[in-house]
């Protein structure tokens, strides 16, 4: 059976359509990522799955039972689906252990293990107004998990975190997946958060799913420029000489920085001039000019300067083109 099934889910208000015929399924333990521009309907979709919003059309099934909407229940929400909002709230001036005890359905030993997984076991005797944003978020997450949900919905869980707490949160989610065997759906605006985490990604725009598939498929073969732009840097080139025998004379060649390989000066390849060098942490992006076009090439070495001539090859067997009309 399908773990989660969303069937033609729609929501319309006096401001227009927020969701339009959304349809997808999720298997048990599967990790699904959702990306899309602001206002594309991502949060409304998550809240509808959790039973915290009310659809105006379509149906959502969880374990083959219909998820009731917010207008159908006195206390909105599905007991086995947990939703961590971007704007999670903790009561101020409460002890952390008090906040966690209110919804706890776990045996004390089981709860202590969960607190360790969420990296908050050392915070139990602190007050909520003495916590950092990352600590508050992990406590809010632990509070949800003490209700023993089967599906965890995460709405931009890294958006307000500094790099240190973001790393802690990522490790926490990995540990939760390993120890609690949960299913996940995560919304994120940062492609790097999803490409290495999700087993499937849905791309949303204007309340619709434009494309869905494995991260590798969407990264290399997006449906259009919008879908590709959400998953990493790219350039569009009018020059097709990197692709032998191309018949796409009126289209633009879609390239990402990692589609090029820098080669040694004596090796065969195309020659370009370095215009800028961007430090990106674990790698560099060389902005180069070739035949009056500017594009970026990924490099792991810091040995290039402005006005250097570099040689490169195009290493994509299956090139992708964008129609100019789009």
N, C-alpha and C positions, 0 to 999 in steps of 0.2 A: 504494500500500500504506500501511497505518497504520505510523507511525514507532514508536509505543509502543501496546500494547493490553493493558489489564488486564481479565481475564475472571473475574468472580465470585470475586475474591480474598478469602480468608477466613483468619483465624488465631484459634485457640482454645487457651487454656491452662487450667490447673486453677483459675485465677481468673475464667474466663469468656471471652466472645468479645471479641477486640480489633478484628478486622476482620470484617465480615459482608457477603459478596457485593458487593464493590466492583467497579464496572465503568465504564471510561471509555477513551477513546482520545486520543492526542496526535499531531498532525501535525509533520513536520520543521520546525524553527525556531520552533515555537509556544512561547509563554510561558504556563504555567499556574500559577495561584496556588491555594493551599489554606489555608482558614481553619477554625477550630473551637476549641471550648473545650479546656482541658487534659484529657488523657486520652481525646480523641476518636479517637485512632488515627493521627494525622497522621505522626508519626515512624516508627511501625511500617510504614506504607504506603511511605514513602520508602525505608526500609531494605530492604523486600521488593523494590521495583523495582530497587534497586542490587545485589540478590543477597546482602545482608548479613544477612538474616533468612530464616526458613523458613516459608512458608505451610503451613497444614494443609488448604487447599482452594483450588481455582481455579488459574489460570495467568497468568503475565505473559509477553508476547512483546515482544521488541525487535528491530526489523528482521526480523520474521517468524520469529524463532528464540526458543525458550523460554528464559527467564532461570532458570538453576539457583539453587536456594536455598542457604543457608549450610551446611546439613547434607549437601549433595550434592557439595561441593568441598573439597579439602584447604585451599586458600586462598580464603575466601569473597570474592565480589565479581565484578562484570562488568567486563571490561577497557575497555569503551567507555562506561561509566556512572560518573561521579564523584559522590561524596556528601560534602558538606561538613557535618559534624556541628556541633551547638551547642557541643559539648565537644571541639573540634579540639585536637590536641596537637602540640607541637613539642619535640624533644629539647633539654634545657637545655645550655648551655655548648658549643654547636656554632656554627660559622660559618654564616651564612645561605646562602652559596654551596654549602657542603657539604650542607646539608639539601635544597637544590633539586637537586643533582646526582644524588642516589640514584635518583630515579624518572624522570629526564629522558630523553625519547625524541626531543627536538627537536635540530635543527641549532643550533650556538651562536648564530648570527645571529637565528634564529627565536626562541630562548629569550630573548635580550636584548630583542627586541621585546615578548615576553610580559611580561617583568619591568617594562618601561616602562608597559605597559597596566595592570598591577596596581599601579603606583606603588610599586614596591619596588626599582627599579634602584639607588637610592642607599643601600640597606640591605645589599647583598651582602657587604660586609666588616665587618658588625656581628655580634655574638654574639646568639644567640636569647634569652638572659636579659637583654639590654639593650634589648628592644623593648617598645613599648606593646601593649595588647590588640588595637587595630585593626591595627597593623603585623603582629603575629603572625598575625592572621586572614587578611590579604591574602597573606602568605607561604604559609600553609597552602593557600589557594586556588590560588596560582600553582603550588605543588607538584603539586596534582591536575591542573591544566591541562597540565603538561609531559608527561603520559601521553597526550595527544591524545584526550580523550574526545569523544563525540558528544552526550551528554546530561549536563547538570549539575543535580544535585539539591541544593537549599539549604534547610537546616533552621534556621529562625529566624536568618538571617545578621546581623540588626541588633540582636538582643535585648540584647547585652552591650556595645554601643558607645555612646560619648558622641556628641552631635550632630555634632561635627566629623568624627570617624572614620566615623560613619554616612553622612554626605554623601559622603565619599571612597569608601566601599564601594559606594554607589549609583552613583556615576559610573564606578567600576571595572566593575561589572556591565553598565552600559550600553555601555561601550567594548568589553567582551568580546563582547557580542552583536553589535556593529557590525563588529568586526574578525575574529572567529573564527567567526561564523555558527553559533552553537550553539543547541540546544534547552534550555529551562529548565523546572524545576518548583520553585517556592518555597513554603515554609510560613512564614507570618508571623501574629502575633497582632495586628498593627497594620494596620487597614484602609487607611490612607494609603499604606502601602508597596506595596499590591497594586492599588488602584484605578487608579493612573496607570501601572502597569507591566504587569499581566497582560492577556492577550487573552481568557482564560477563567478563571473562578474556580469552585472546588469548595468547597462548605460541608459539613463533616463533623460528625457527632454520634454518639457511642456506636458508633463503628466503621462507620458508614454514611454514604453521600453523600446529603444531604437535598435539595440543589439545586445545579445547575451552570448556568453561562451567562456571558454577557458582563458585565463589571463594571457597566455602566450598568443592565442589566436587574435584576441582583441588588440594586443599591443602591436603585432606585426601586420594584421589585416583588418583594420577598422572599416566600418561601413562607410564612413565619410570623414571629413576633416574634423568635425565636432567630436566624434567618438575617439578619434586618434589623439586629439589635443588633450583630452582629459587624462590620458595615460602616459604622458611623457613628452619631452621636447621633440620637435620635428622641424623639417624645412620642406618647402615645395620648390622644385626646380623645373625650368623650361627645357633645360638641356638633358637629352636622353642618351648621350653617347656612352654612359656607364652601362647601359642595358643593350646588349647586341640584338639586332633584329626587332627592335620595338616598333609596333605599329600605332602607338598611342600619340600620334603627331599633335593632336589638339589638347592633350591632357598634361597635367603636371605630375612629375615624378615625386612620389612621397618618400622621404628619407628621414631616418633618425640618426643621431650622432654615432651610434654603435654599428651602423650599416657600413661604415668605412674602416679600413685597416691601414694604418700607417706602415710604410715599408722603407727599407734602406735606400739611400740615394742611388746606388748602383743597380737596384732592382727595377723591373718593369712596373710602370704605374703612371698615374696622372700627376702632374706637378701643379701645386697651388701655393699661393702666398698667404702667410699668417697675418691676419689683421688685428686680432685680439686674442688674449689668453685668459680664460676664466678658471679660477681655482674653485673646485666643487667638493673639496674634502678628499675623498678617496680617489678622485680622478680629476682631469682637466678637460675643458672644452675649448678646442681651438676653433676660432672663427676664421675661416679661410675664404679667399676669393679665387674663383676659377671661371674663366670664360664669362666675365662680367656678372657672375652670380656669387652670392654670399651664402655659405652654409656652415654647419658645425661638425667637427670630427672629434670623437672621444679619444683621449690619450691618458694612459696611466703614468706617463713619465713627464717630469717637469724639466724639459730640456729645449723648449722652443721659445723663441722670442718674436716680437713683432717684426715683420718684413723678412723672416726666414722663409725659405722655399722648402716645402715638404712634399713627399711623394705618398700617394695613397692608392688603394684599390677599393672597388665597390664589391662587397661580399654577400650580397643578397641574390640568391638563385631565383626567387620568385618576387619580382618587383611589383609594387602597388602604385596605381595611378589614380589621381583625382581629376574628375571631369571639370573643365574650366567653368562650365555652366553652373556648377554647384558652389 
